[in-house]
Amino acid sequence: MSATSYDSSNIQILEGLEPVRKRPGMYIGSTDERGLHHLVWEIVDNSIDEAMAGYASHITVTLHEDNSVSVEDNGRGIPVDIHPKTGKSALETVMTVLHAGGKFGGAESGYKVSGGLHGVGASVVNALSNKFEATVFKDKKMYGQTYQRGVPDADVKEIGKSDKHGTLVRFWPDDTMFSVTIFDYTTILTRLRQQAYLTKGITITILDERTGDRYRFYFEWGIRSYVTHLNRNDDTLGDIFYVDKNLEGVNVEIAMQYKKDDYSEKITTFVNNIHTPEGGTHLVGFRTALTRTVNKYAREQEILKEKDVNLGNEDMIEGITAILSVKVAEPQFEGQTKSKLGNTEVRGITDKVFSEALYDFLQENPRTAKAMIEKCLLAFR
């Protein structure tokens, strides 16, 4: 066969989890330290989804001395019955089949909203681990299965009795796939703190067996506590603005406060607890509503005179600290790494929820409103 011939024998079919090991960057972004920690996020996100659905109240992340990581929640536990399409346990299906999971929306979905949009998380972590263990606590029983680089050692089987409920996953990253395989406690701690802020009422514990370090997070006030934390070293203008409202199937939650003498902008956005560093339609709706509503109030109160031009959005965001968190049943992210939201309907919903609540806040808090607008005017001038 000549070097230039091209026929069916040149077409590769990658089966099971082979695509992940062939092109890991497509699934976790990179194989450096960032990609390594992405493995932890994928498993933690599954537990967070159980919490957002109202089934889990505790998540524990343990960094073991052998450099493995385990994540345990007290949710419903991944199903272990036989899946009708694969003929295998649902647990094995979730852990070994790409795009298998209970998070695709619709009547048959296991979740109304979830961060695990693509349904690849657990199986990708499995594929990129030398060893992977899944234990399910369900119906007074314990079920387990172990894997090596994504391949099951045996079928799922009952391994004991337990009064617990939930899922425990432990994995050992594959050192042939990653340039770094040592997990960083502070990186994981920071991420878990963020998730605890976003999921008010959940308790998240991190334990580092390598050092004995242990930390527990619980924030009754959710993202309001988050804003307080971010502004802890600053003088602030008035109380924290807060709204949490469902509209047309989308939940919009916003906490916001201005700093007195700091002109830096901190607007952090999330969709289904997934950080969207590039923003998206929810951020556009937020910015639009902020600009329109503040200008409207300023003119009604004659802080802005008829001859004055409107304040621009860039003037509005100087010194702002805001957390914008939306829950969407079927989010459309741009790219596997979910860094930007694309759902067009979310823009208008965020705009409406925020503008109405912000207008009421300004009316009810005239001193704070005046201080906010004066700060915006300083930025404008």
Secondary structure, 3 states (H helix, E strand, C coil): CCCCCCCHHHCCCCCCCHHHHHCCHHHHCCCCHHHHHHHHHHHHHHHHHHHHCCCCCEEEEEECCCCCEEEEECCCCCCCCECCCCCCEHHHHHHHCCCCCCCCCCCCCCCCCCCCCCCCHHHHHHHCEEEEEEEEEECCEEEEEEEECCEECCCCEEEEECCCCEEEEEEEECCCCCCCCCCCHHHHHHHHHHHHHHCCCCEEEEEECCCCEEEEEECCCCHHHHHHHHCCCCCEEEEEEEEEEEECCEEEEEEEEEECCCCCCEEEEEECCEECCCCEHHHHHHHHHHHHHHHHHHHHCCCCCCCCCCCCHHHHCCCEEEEEEEECCCCCECCCCCCCECCHHHHHHHHHHHHHHHHHHHHHCHHHHHHHHHHHHHHHC
